[in-house]
Amino acid sequence: MRLRWLKWIPWQYLARRAARANGFADPLALVSRFRQFGKPSEIQVPLELLRAGARFHARGLINTAAIQHNLDWVWPYWIVRQYEPRDEAFIPRAFSLTHVNLTHRNWTALGLPNLDLYPIVDPRGLLTPLWDGWSLDAWIVADDGRYLLPSRERSVSQHLSIDQRWGVVTECHSDGLRIDARADVVMESGRPVCRQVLQATSVVPAWFVLSLRPFNPEGVSFIDRVETLAGRSGWKINKRDEVILAEPADELRASNYRDGDVYMHLTGGEETQTAACEVGMATAAALYRLAPDSPRLLEARIPLTPRDSRRGLSATAARPVNASGGNNHAGASLRGVSSWEQALAGHARLTIPDQWLQFLYDAALRTLILHTPGEVYPGPYTYRRFWIRDTAFVVNSLLCAGLASRAEHVLPHLLVRQTRSGYFLSQDGEWDANGEALWTFGQWCRLSGHGARPEWRDALVSGAEWIARKRLPRTPDSPHAGLLPAGFSAEHLGANDHYYWDDFWAVGGLQAAAALLDELGDSAADRCRREAADLFRCIERSLAQTRLDNGRPVMPAAPDRRMDTGAIGSLAAGYPLALVSPDDRRLMNTVAVLRGRFFVDGGFFQDMIHSGINAYLTLHIAQVMLRAGDPQWFDLMQTVAGLASPTGQWPEAIHPRTRGGCMGDGHHVWAAAEWVMALRNAIVREEGDRLLLASGITPEWLADGQVVEFGPAPTAWGNVAVRAVRESQRLRVERRADWRGEPPVVEVRPMGFSGALIEATKQ
């Protein structure tokens, strides 16, 4: 009340005057011009994206000040490559205000099931234990002048170990020097600890160095102060975090920004055990003497929660807020940390001759488990927050992989985000959210075999009513009539527009709500069904008015758009929603346009925002082709398999030359979800009232006598296990089913095989 006078201040005039007086462009004029590129919308730019972008470029501004003037430091791998003028990853800096990682956004998360703490490891073994924090790097510096700095090595071996514990193994060797490192997360006395076990070997006398670094795979992350723990047993960083060394260091070094990287002070001079740095670029090193051909082992442990923390921390508590001294310890899920064996219980197992495809499935399944401690996180670092869109795809994948219980724990996180208006809100302005949320509830009931819950009734009805209210008037002469309003939708589709993606999801959500309300005996089901049918008619009428592409009917991103990469969103009508037939002419023409114009090296290149080859969107196209019976769908699968990192992960978008990540999180969970779904649907999938087995298996999968097995796989009719054996040019398929009621019509139709197909039914 006391600040009511503020509204009388002419803010716009003052902003314009201040900008012009200092030689800047009129900010309001720029905003006005910006808005004109998209359709009028109540949300011009999503606040979530502005916040993430501001944070990203604030870091980039610090990078600009810190890196280019200090290229004699030992920097992370992405900086080494991106700042090297002879490297294909080189980016000229010119007048760029911010320097950010656009070429090697690759990292692999560490963790345990039901723990929402995610240390990350970069492609050269750089370990960042705490969210957005400092890192640890291991080197060897020999007495004769040789050195092994993994970030500067062109070739390093790295793989993901998933046999018993989830861990990243990095092996680096050159010129008689070798470092082997394994990083993982373990529980010690109820407290999660990130552990790094290192072994160093040298053919000549040398120093083995574990160094504390004020940066991570995004850039600078401040270290203001380093203190040594008693007995040279580790460090205290910023008076808060600890690195505990199992063996005391032989010598210690520390340095601040003014004195340069500690790398420059490793040998000679006096030992320095502490460093304070007003710039926030303190570095430190623990040195261990290496005798020739005598391996030395070192273990470093980093507690991931404060010393007084144990189990039972809220999954929503203490979200990390800044990289320069804020609280970067998050909480463990209320569900309690479990073992991998417990978390994987009952999952659909895959056995396939191709060991890389097999590994990618097993790794992807564990990625889904790792990032669903309650909420769904689309990534461990850049995207460690909740999106309804990603949640829909991840939950569906969990269900199809037999992990219904884990999927069930996500549902309350959707319900608590529904506003009084009925809107499911994770980021304001996303008009696809309600359809995705309702569809997710429907998928859980359909695949788990559990009925709709009475306590969902109000959420289902209000969610459906929100869609009905949100729709535009049914003006007959407008291509937007009856559709959802313009918005930014899935962000990567382009400027604000009337996206068909939103509308198709709304139809799918309304249909799901109708089915669930039918189960509850609620008359609102009929309203949902009528609303879904009416919206679909409006979409059909709008599509009939869209521009043809070379005479072909297509599905552009929005009614007034030419065919561009945003049309990838319209494929939702075919996958995953199956609102149109598999051979729908507009759908298949859209696939043909996307493949003909927007593919790079066999994968879909999303040139809007992502500006890279996109693994999960390539798999969306593959799924539409799979439904249509096109055997080339497997070519797209092979392309995506080839784009995976050595640890079996995909960044959100992939640089076409470096093959490193160029957008988003370096360990992208939606991509993992799509990989699981693609393999599942190739072997077991629903099409209307039919269950199709082995419909994606092509002769390239199997040599004569080889076997594919999958299951038990949840379906709308019950669990099914499938075994397929190649016998020359035919495929023999066996299935074992546990139907919940009347069995479906089962068809076996692999691609490219001839001769008789035998289905041996075992009940």
C-alpha positions in Angstrom: 0.0 0.0 0.0 2.8 2.4 0.9 4.5 1.9 -2.5 1.3 2.6 -4.6 2.9 5.9 -5.7 5.5 3.9 -7.7 3.1 3.3 -10.5 3.0 7.0 -11.3 6.7 7.1 -12.1 7.2 7.2 -15.9 9.5 4.1 -16.0 9.4 3.7 -19.8 10.4 7.4 -20.4 13.2 7.1 -17.9 14.5 3.9 -19.3 14.6 5.3 -22.8 16.2 8.5 -21.7 18.9 6.7 -19.7 19.7 4.4 -22.6 20.0 7.1 -25.2 22.1 9.3 -22.9 24.7 6.5 -22.6 24.7 5.7 -26.3 22.5 2.5 -26.1 19.6 1.6 -28.3 16.1 2.3 -27.1 15.3 -0.9 -25.1 11.6 -0.6 -25.5 11.9 -0.2 -29.2 14.0 -3.3 -29.4 11.5 -5.3 -27.3 8.7 -4.1 -29.6 10.6 -5.2 -32.7 11.4 -8.5 -31.0 7.8 -9.2 -30.4 6.9 -8.6 -34.0 8.8 -11.7 -35.1 6.2 -13.9 -33.4 2.5 -14.0 -33.1 0.9 -11.9 -30.3 0.9 -13.9 -27.1 0.2 -13.3 -23.5 3.7 -14.7 -22.7 6.2 -13.1 -25.0 9.3 -14.7 -23.6 9.2 -17.5 -21.0 10.6 -16.3 -17.7 12.3 -19.6 -17.2 14.3 -19.2 -20.4 15.2 -15.7 -19.5 16.4 -16.7 -16.1 18.4 -19.7 -17.5 19.8 -17.5 -20.3 20.8 -14.7 -17.9 22.6 -17.2 -15.7 24.3 -18.9 -18.7 25.6 -15.6 -20.1 26.5 -14.2 -16.7 28.9 -17.2 -16.4 30.0 -16.5 -20.0 30.9 -12.9 -19.1 33.1 -14.2 -16.3 34.6 -16.6 -18.7 35.4 -13.8 -21.1 37.4 -12.0 -18.4 39.1 -15.1 -17.0 40.1 -17.3 -19.8 41.4 -15.5 -22.9 44.0 -13.6 -20.8 45.2 -16.7 -19.1 45.6 -19.4 -21.7 48.7 -20.7 -20.0 46.5 -22.1 -17.2 45.3 -25.8 -17.4 41.7 -25.4 -18.5 38.9 -27.9 -19.1 38.8 -29.9 -22.3 36.2 -27.7 -24.0 38.2 -24.6 -23.5 41.4 -26.2 -24.8 39.5 -27.2 -28.0 37.4 -24.1 -28.5 40.3 -21.7 -28.0 42.8 -23.5 -30.3 42.8 -21.8 -33.7 43.8 -24.9 -35.6 41.0 -27.0 -34.0 37.7 -27.6 -35.8 36.0 -26.6 -32.5 37.6 -23.1 -32.6 35.2 -20.2 -32.3 36.5 -16.6 -33.0 35.8 -14.3 -30.1 35.7 -10.9 -31.7 33.1 -8.7 -30.0 31.3 -11.7 -28.3 30.5 -10.5 -24.8 30.3 -14.0 -23.4 32.4 -17.0 -23.9 30.5 -20.2 -23.4 30.8 -24.0 -24.1 29.2 -24.5 -27.5 31.3 -27.4 -28.8 31.8 -30.0 -26.1 28.8 -29.9 -23.8 29.4 -33.5 -22.8 29.4 -34.9 -19.3 28.1 -37.9 -17.5 26.2 -37.8 -14.2 27.1 -39.9 -11.2 24.7 -40.9 -8.5 22.5 -43.4 -6.8 18.8 -44.3 -7.3 16.5 -41.9 -5.4 19.3 -39.4 -4.6 18.9 -36.0 -6.3 22.6 -35.2 -6.1 24.6 -35.4 -9.4 28.3 -35.0 -9.6 29.4 -34.9 -13.3 32.5 -36.1 -15.1 33.7 -34.4 -18.4 35.2 -36.3 -21.4 38.7 -36.0 -19.9 37.8 -37.1 -16.4 37.4 -33.7 -14.8 35.2 -34.3 -11.8 32.7 -31.7 -10.6 31.3 -33.2 -7.3 28.9 -30.4 -6.3 26.2 -28.8 -8.5 27.8 -26.0 -10.5 30.8 -26.0 -8.3 34.6 -26.4 -8.5 36.4 -29.4 -9.9 39.2 -31.9 -9.4 41.7 -32.7 -12.1 44.6 -35.2 -12.0 48.0 -34.7 -13.8 51.5 -36.2 -13.9 54.5 -33.9 -14.1 57.8 -35.8 -14.7 61.2 -34.6 -13.6 62.5 -34.7 -17.2 59.9 -32.2 -18.4 57.2 -34.6 -19.7 53.7 -34.1 -18.5 50.3 -35.7 -18.8 47.4 -33.2 -18.7 44.2 -35.1 -19.8 42.4 -32.0 -20.9 45.1 -31.3 -23.5 45.2 -34.9 -24.8 43.4 -35.6 -28.1 42.8 -39.2 -27.3 41.5 -40.5 -23.9 39.6 -43.7 -23.2 36.4 -43.3 -21.2 33.5 -45.7 -20.4 30.6 -46.1 -18.1 30.7 -49.0 -15.7 27.2 -50.3 -14.8 27.8 -53.9 -13.8 27.5 -53.3 -10.0 27.9 -49.6 -9.4 27.3 -46.7 -11.7 30.7 -45.1 -12.3 32.8 -43.4 -15.0 36.2 -44.8 -15.8 38.7 -42.5 -17.6 42.1 -43.8 -18.8 44.7 -41.5 -20.1 48.3 -42.3 -21.2 51.0 -40.7 -23.2 54.8 -40.9 -23.5 55.2 -43.4 -20.6 52.8 -41.6 -18.3 49.4 -43.0 -17.3 46.4 -42.0 -15.2 43.5 -44.3 -14.5 40.5 -42.8 -12.7 37.1 -44.0 -11.6 34.4 -41.7 -10.1 31.2 -42.8 -8.4 28.9 -42.0 -5.5 28.6 -44.2 -2.4 26.8 -44.0 0.9 29.0 -43.8 4.0 27.1 -43.9 7.4 24.0 -42.7 5.7 25.7 -39.8 4.0 26.3 -39.6 0.2 29.9 -39.2 -0.8 31.4 -38.7 -4.2 34.5 -40.8 -4.5 37.4 -40.7 -7.0 39.9 -43.5 -7.1 43.1 -42.7 -9.1 46.1 -44.7 -10.1 49.2 -43.1 -11.6 52.2 -44.7 -13.3 55.3 -43.2 -14.8 58.4 -44.7 -16.5 60.5 -41.9 -15.0 60.6 -40.1 -11.6 57.6 -37.8 -11.5 54.9 -36.1 -9.4 51.4 -37.3 -9.4 49.1 -34.3 -8.9 45.5 -33.9 -7.8 44.5 -30.3 -8.4 41.6 -28.2 -7.2 40.2 -26.2 -10.1 38.0 -23.0 -10.0 35.8 -24.1 -12.9 33.6 -26.8 -14.4 32.3 -27.8 -17.8 30.4 -24.5 -18.1 33.3 -22.3 -17.1 34.5 -20.4 -14.0 33.1 -21.5 -10.6 34.6 -19.4 -7.8 37.0 -20.6 -5.2 37.6 -17.8 -2.7 39.6 -19.6 -0.1 41.4 -22.9 0.2 42.6 -24.3 3.6 44.4 -27.5 4.3 42.9 -30.2 6.5 45.0 -31.5 9.4 47.9 -33.7 8.4 47.7 -32.7 4.7 44.7 -34.9 4.4 42.7 -32.7 2.1 41.2 -29.3 1.7 38.4 -27.1 3.0 37.0 -25.0 0.2 35.2 -21.7 0.7 34.8 -22.6 4.4 32.2 -25.1 3.5 33.1 -28.0 1.2 35.7 -30.7 1.8 38.0 -32.9 -0.2 39.3 -35.7 2.0 42.4 -37.6 0.8 42.8 -41.2 1.9 46.6 -40.7 1.9 48.3 -37.5 3.1 50.0 -35.5 0.3 53.8 -35.5 0.1 53.7 -31.8 -0.7 51.0 -29.1 -1.1 50.8 -26.1 -3.2 48.2 -23.3 -3.5 48.0 -20.1 -5.5 45.7 -17.2 -6.2 44.7 -15.5 -9.4 47.4 -12.8 -9.2 50.2 -15.4 -8.9 48.8 -17.6 -11.6 47.6 -21.2 -11.9 49.1 -23.6 -9.3 50.3 -25.6 -12.3 53.1 -23.0 -12.7 54.3 -23.5 -9.1 54.3 -27.3 -8.7 58.1 -27.7 -8.4 60.6 -25.6 -6.5 59.9 -23.0 -3.9 58.3 -23.4 -0.5 55.2 -25.4 0.2 52.0 -23.3 0.3 49.0 -24.9 2.1 46.4 -22.1 1.9 45.3 -19.5 -0.6 42.8 -16.7 -0.4 41.8 -15.0 -3.7 39.7 -11.8 -4.0 39.0 -12.7 -7.6 37.7 -16.2 -6.7 40.3 -18.1 -8.8 42.3 -19.9 -6.1 43.9 -23.1 -7.1 45.6 -25.9 -5.1 47.4 -29.1 -5.7 48.3 -32.2 -3.7 51.5 -33.8 -4.9 52.5 -37.4 -4.5 56.0 -38.7 -5.5 56.1 -41.4 -8.3 59.0 -43.8 -8.5 59.6 -45.3 -12.0 57.2 -48.1 -12.9 55.7 -48.1 -9.4 51.9 -47.4 -9.6 50.6 -45.1 -6.9 46.9 -45.2 -5.7 45.0 -42.3 -4.4 41.4 -42.0 -3.2 39.6 -38.6 -2.8 36.2 -38.4 -1.1 33.9 -35.4 -1.3 30.8 -35.4 1.1 27.8 -34.3 -0.9 25.8 -33.0 2.0 26.7 -30.9 5.0 28.3 -32.8 7.9 25.1 -32.6 10.0 22.9 -34.0 7.2 21.9 -37.6 7.0 18.9 -39.3 5.2 15.4 -37.9 4.9 16.2 -34.5 3.4 13.3 -33.1 1.4 13.6 -33.5 -2.4 12.6 -29.9 -2.7 15.0 -28.5 -0.1 18.1 -26.5 -0.7 18.0 -26.2 -4.4 21.4 -24.9 -5.7 21.1 -21.2 -6.5 24.5 -19.9 -7.4 28.0 -21.0 -8.3 29.9 -18.4 -6.4 29.2 -19.3 -2.8 25.5 -20.1 -2.6 24.3 -23.4 -1.2 25.1 -26.0 -3.8 24.2 -29.0 -1.6 20.8 -30.4 -2.6 18.7 -32.8 -0.6 18.2 -36.6 -1.0 14.7 -37.8 -1.8 12.3 -38.7 0.9 12.0 -42.2 -0.6 15.5 -43.0 0.6 18.5 -44.1 -1.4 18.2 -47.6 -2.8 20.5 -50.0 -4.6 20.6 -50.4 -8.3 19.3 -54.0 -7.9 16.3 -52.7 -6.0 15.6 -49.9 -8.5 15.8 -52.2 -11.5 13.5 -54.9 -10.1 10.9 -56.0 -12.6 12.3 -54.0 -15.5 11.9 -55.2 -19.1 15.2 -56.9 -20.0 16.7 -56.6 -23.5 19.0 -59.2 -25.0 20.4 -58.3 -28.5 23.5 -59.4 -30.4 24.7 -55.8 -31.0 26.6 -55.1 -27.8 26.7 -51.3 -28.3 22.9 -51.2 -28.8 22.6 -53.4 -25.8 24.8 -51.2 -23.6 22.9 -48.1 -24.8 19.6 -49.6 -23.6 21.0 -50.6 -20.2 22.7 -47.2 -19.7 19.5 -45.3 -20.8 17.3 -47.3 -18.4 19.7 -46.4 -15.6 19.8 -42.8 -16.7 16.0 -42.7 -16.3 16.2 -44.2 -12.8 19.0 -41.8 -11.8 17.0 -38.7 -12.8 13.7 -39.6 -11.2 14.2 -39.4 -7.5 10.6 -38.1 -7.2 10.6 -35.3 -9.6 11.8 -35.8 -13.2 15.1 -34.0 -14.0 15.8 -33.7 -17.8 19.5 -33.5 -17.0 21.9 -33.5 -14.0 23.3 -30.0 -14.4 21.9 -27.4 -16.9 18.4 -28.9 -16.8 18.2 -29.9 -13.2 14.7 -28.7 -12.8 11.2 -29.9 -13.6 9.5 -29.6 -17.0 6.1 -31.2 -17.6 7.0 -31.9 -21.2 10.1 -33.9 -20.4 8.2 -35.6 -17.6 5.6 -36.9 -20.0 8.2 -38.6 -22.2 10.2 -39.9 -19.3 7.3 -41.4 -17.4 6.0 -43.1 -20.5 9.4 -44.7 -21.0 9.6 -45.8 -17.4 6.1 -47.4 -17.8 7.0 -49.2 -21.0 10.2 -50.5 -19.4 8.3 -52.1 -16.6 9.1 -49.5 -13.9 5.5 -48.5 -13.1 6.3 -48.0 -9.4 8.9 -45.4 -10.1 6.6 -43.7 -12.6 3.9 -43.6 -10.0 6.0 -41.5 -7.6 6.2 -38.8 -10.3 2.4 -38.3 -10.5 2.1 -36.2 -7.3 4.7 -33.8 -8.6 2.3 -33.1 -11.5 -0.7 -32.7 -9.3 0.9 -30.1 -7.0 1.8 -27.9 -10.0 -1.9 -27.5 -11.1 -3.1 -24.0 -10.4 -6.6 -23.1 -9.3 -7.5 -22.3 -12.9 -6.7 -25.9 -13.8 -3.4 -25.1 -15.6 -0.5 -27.5 -15.0 2.3 -25.1 -14.6 6.0 -25.8 -14.7 6.9 -22.8 -16.9 4.3 -20.2 -17.7 3.1 -20.0 -21.3 3.5 -23.6 -22.3 0.1 -24.5 -23.8 1.1 -28.1 -24.3 1.5 -28.8 -20.6 -2.1 -29.7 -19.8 -2.4 -32.2 -22.6 0.9 -33.8 -21.6 -0.1 -34.0 -17.9 -3.5 -35.6 -18.6 -2.0 -38.0 -21.1 0.6 -39.0 -18.5 -2.0 -40.0 -16.0 -3.8 -41.9 -18.8 -0.6 -43.7 -19.8 0.1 -44.7 -16.2 -3.3 -46.3 -15.8 -3.3 -47.9 -19.2 0.1 -49.6 -18.9 0.2 -50.3 -15.1 -3.2 -51.9 -15.1 -4.3 -49.7 -12.2 -7.6 -47.8 -12.5 -8.1 -44.1 -12.2 -8.1 -42.8 -8.6 -11.1 -40.9 -7.3 -8.8 -38.2 -5.8 -7.7 -37.3 -9.4 -11.2 -36.4 -10.4 -11.1 -32.7 -9.8 -7.6 -32.4 -11.3 -8.7 -34.2 -14.5 -11.9 -32.1 -14.9 -10.3 -28.8 -14.2 -7.3 -29.6 -16.4 -9.7 -30.5 -19.3 -11.8 -27.4 -18.7 -8.7 -25.2 -18.8 -8.0 -26.5 -22.3 -11.6 -25.8 -23.4 -11.4 -22.2 -22.0 -8.0 -21.6 -23.5 -9.0 -22.3 -27.0 -9.6 -19.4 -29.5 -13.1 -18.6 -30.8 -14.2 -20.9 -33.6 -14.2 -18.2 -36.2 -14.9 -20.1 -39.5 -12.7 -18.0 -41.8 -9.5 -18.2 -39.6 -6.9 -20.9 -39.8 -6.4 -20.5 -36.0 -10.1 -21.0 -35.2 -10.6 -23.2 -32.2 -6.9 -23.8 -31.7 -4.9 -22.9 -28.6 -3.5 -19.4 -28.6 0.0 -18.5 -29.8 2.8 -19.3 -27.4 6.4 -20.4 -27.4 5.4 -24.0 -26.9 8.4 -26.4 -26.9 10.9 -23.5 -27.3 12.9 -25.1 -30.1 10.0 -24.7 -32.6 10.6 -21.0 -33.2 9.0 -17.7 -32.2 5.5 -17.5 -30.6 3.0 -19.2 -32.9 -0.2 -21.2 -33.0 1.7 -24.5 -32.8 -0.1 -27.7 -33.8 2.2 -29.5 -31.3 0.1 -27.8 -28.5 -3.2 -28.7 -30.1 -2.3 -32.4 -30.8 -1.2 -32.7 -27.1 -4.4 -31.1 -26.0 -6.4 -33.7 -28.0 -4.4 -36.5 -26.5 -4.9 -35.2 -23.0 -8.6 -34.7 -23.4 -9.0 -38.3 -24.8 -7.0 -39.6 -21.8 -9.1 -37.6 -19.3 -12.3 -38.9 -20.9 -11.1 -42.5 -20.5 -10.1 -41.9 -16.9 -13.4 -40.2 -16.0 -15.3 -43.0 -17.7 -13.6 -45.4 -15.2 -14.7 -43.1 -12.4 -18.3 -43.0 -13.7 -18.1 -39.3 -14.1 -20.4 -37.6 -16.6 -17.6 -35.1 -17.4 -16.1 -37.8 -19.6 -18.6 -37.0 -22.3 -17.6 -33.3 -22.3 -14.0 -34.2 -22.6 -14.7 -36.5 -25.5 -16.7 -33.9 -27.3 -14.1 -31.3 -26.7 -11.4 -33.6 -28.0 -13.4 -34.3 -31.2 -14.2 -30.7 -31.7 -10.5 -29.6 -31.3 -9.4 -32.3 -33.7 -11.9 -31.1 -36.3 -10.5 -27.6 -35.9 -7.0 -28.9 -36.4 -8.1 -30.7 -39.6 -9.8 -27.6 -40.9 -6.7 -25.6 -40.2 -4.4 -28.1 -41.9 -6.6 -28.0 -44.9 -5.9 -24.3 -45.2 -2.1 -24.6 -44.8 0.3 -24.1 -47.6 1.2 -27.1 -49.7 4.8 -28.1 -50.1 5.6 -28.6 -53.8 2.0 -29.7 -54.2 2.0 -32.1 -51.2 -0.2 -31.7 -48.2 2.0 -31.4 -45.1 1.9 -30.5 -41.4 3.9 -27.4 -40.8 4.7 -26.2 -37.3 1.8 -23.7 -37.3 -1.0 -22.6 -39.8 0.9 -19.7 -41.3 4.4 -21.2 -41.4 6.4 -22.4 -44.3 8.0 -25.9 -43.9 10.9 -25.5 -41.5 12.5 -27.5 -38.7 9.7 -26.5 -36.4 7.5 -29.0 -38.3 9.1 -31.7 -36.2 6.6 -30.8 -33.5 3.7 -31.8 -35.7 4.9 -35.4 -35.8 3.4 -35.7 -32.3 0.2 -36.6 -34.1 1.9 -39.8 -35.2 4.3 -40.4 -32.3 3.7 -40.7 -29.5 0.0 -39.8 -29.6 -1.1 -41.9 -32.6 -4.0 -39.6 -33.4 -3.7 -40.2 -37.1 -3.2 -43.5 -39.1 0.4 -44.8 -39.6 0.3 -44.0 -43.3 -1.4 -40.6 -43.0 -0.3 -38.7 -46.2 0.4 -35.4 -44.5 2.4 -37.1 -41.8 4.5 -39.0 -44.1 5.0 -36.1 -46.5 6.2 -34.1 -43.4 8.7 -36.8 -42.6 9.9 -36.8 -46.2 10.5 -33.0 -46.1 12.3 -33.2 -42.8 14.6 -36.0 -44.0 15.2 -34.3 -47.4 16.0 -30.8 -46.2 17.0 -30.9 -42.5 19.2 -33.9 -42.0 22.9 -33.7 -41.5 25.0 -36.9 -41.5 21.9 -39.1 -41.1 20.3 -37.2 -38.2 17.8 -34.4 -37.8 19.5 -31.1 -37.5 17.3 -28.7 -35.5 18.6 -25.3 -36.6 16.3 -23.3 -34.3 18.0 -22.7 -30.9 19.5 -26.1 -30.7 21.7 -25.6 -33.8 22.8 -29.2 -33.7 21.9 -32.8 -34.6 19.2 -33.8 -32.2 19.1 -37.4 -31.0 15.6 -37.5 -29.5 14.0 -35.7 -32.4 15.7 -38.0 -34.8 14.2 -40.9 -32.9 10.7 -39.2 -33.1 11.0 -39.4 -36.9 12.2 -43.0 -36.6 9.2 -43.9 -34.6 6.8 -42.4 -37.2 8.7 -44.4 -39.8 8.4 -47.5 -37.7 4.6 -47.2 -37.4 4.5 -46.8 -41.2 6.5 -50.0 -41.8 9.5 -48.2 -43.3 12.6 -50.3 -42.8 14.8 -47.2 -43.1 13.7 -46.4 -39.5 16.6 -48.6 -38.4 19.1 -46.4 -40.3 18.1 -43.5 -38.0 18.5 -45.7 -35.0 22.0 -46.6 -36.1 22.8 -42.9 -36.6 21.7 -42.1 -33.1 23.7 -45.0 -31.7 26.7 -43.6 -33.4 26.2 -40.1 -31.9 26.3 -41.4 -28.3 29.2 -40.5 -26.1 31.6 -43.3 -25.0 29.7 -43.4 -21.8 26.4 -44.1 -23.7 24.9 -40.6 -23.3 23.6 -37.9 -25.6 23.8 -34.2 -25.1 20.6 -32.3 -26.1 22.1 -31.2 -29.4 25.3 -32.4 -31.1 27.8 -30.3 -33.0 28.0 -31.6 -36.6 31.8 -31.4 -36.7 33.1 -31.9 -33.2 30.4 -34.4 -32.3 30.3 -32.8 -28.9 27.3 -31.2 -27.3 26.4 -27.7 -28.5 23.2 -27.0 -26.6 21.6 -27.8 -23.2 22.6 -30.5 -20.8 25.5 -32.8 -21.6 23.6 -35.8 -20.2 20.1 -35.5 -21.6 17.4 -37.7 -20.1 14.7 -37.2 -22.8 17.2 -38.7 -25.3 17.6 -41.7 -23.0 13.9 -42.1 -22.7 13.5 -42.1 -26.5 16.2 -44.7 -26.9 14.4 -47.1 -24.5 11.1 -46.4 -26.3 12.5 -47.0 -29.8 13.9 -50.5 -28.9 10.7 -51.4 -27.0 8.4 -50.4 -29.8 10.5 -52.2 -32.3 9.8 -55.4 -30.4 6.5 -54.8 -28.6 4.0 -52.0 -29.5 0.3 -51.2 -29.6 -1.5 -50.1 -32.7 -5.1 -49.4 -31.9 -6.7 -52.6 -30.8 -3.8 -54.8 -31.9 -0.5 -55.8 -30.4 2.4 -55.9 -32.8 5.4 -58.0 -32.2 8.8 -57.7 -33.8 7.5 -55.0 -36.2 10.8 -53.1 -36.1 13.2 -56.0 -36.4 15.0 -56.0 -39.7 17.5 -58.5 -41.1 20.3 -56.1 -40.1 19.5 -56.8 -36.4 20.3 -60.5 -36.6 22.6 -63.1 -38.3 21.2 -66.5 -38.8 20.5 -68.2 -35.5 20.9 -65.1 -33.4 18.2 -64.1 -30.9 16.5 -61.0 -29.6 14.6 -61.2 -26.3 12.6 -58.5 -24.5 10.4 -58.4 -21.5 8.3 -58.6 -19.5 7.0 -55.6 -21.3 3.9 -53.8 -20.0 1.2 -53.2 -22.6 -2.4 -52.1 -22.5 -3.5 -55.7 -22.1 -0.9 -57.0 -19.8 2.8 -58.0 -19.7 4.4 -59.7 -22.7 7.8 -61.3 -23.1 9.1 -61.8 -26.7 11.8 -64.0 -28.1 12.7 -63.7 -31.8 15.1 -66.1 -33.6 16.4 -65.6 -37.2 16.1 -68.8 -39.3 17.6 -67.9 -42.7 15.1 -65.5 -44.3 12.3 -66.0 -41.8 11.9 -64.9 -38.2 10.4 -67.3 -35.6 8.7 -65.3 -32.8 7.7 -66.7 -29.4 5.7 -64.8 -26.9 4.8 -65.4 -23.3 1.9 -63.3 -22.0 0.1 -62.5 -18.8 -3.1 -60.9 -19.9 -5.3 -58.9 -17.6 -8.5 -59.7 -19.4 -9.5 -60.4 -23.0 -6.3 -60.8 -25.0 -5.7 -58.5 -28.0 -5.3 -59.4 -31.6 -1.6 -60.2 -31.9 0.3 -59.7 -35.2 3.9 -60.6 -36.0 5.2 -58.6 -38.9 9.0 -58.0 -39.0 10.5 -55.9 -41.8 12.4 -57.4 -44.7 11.9 -61.1 -43.8 10.2 -63.6 -46.1 8.9 -67.1 -45.6 6.6 -68.4 -42.9 6.5 -66.8 -39.5 5.9 -69.0 -36.6 4.4 -67.7 -33.3 4.7 -70.2 -30.5 2.3 -69.1 -27.8 3.1 -70.0 -24.2 0.6 -69.0 -21.6 
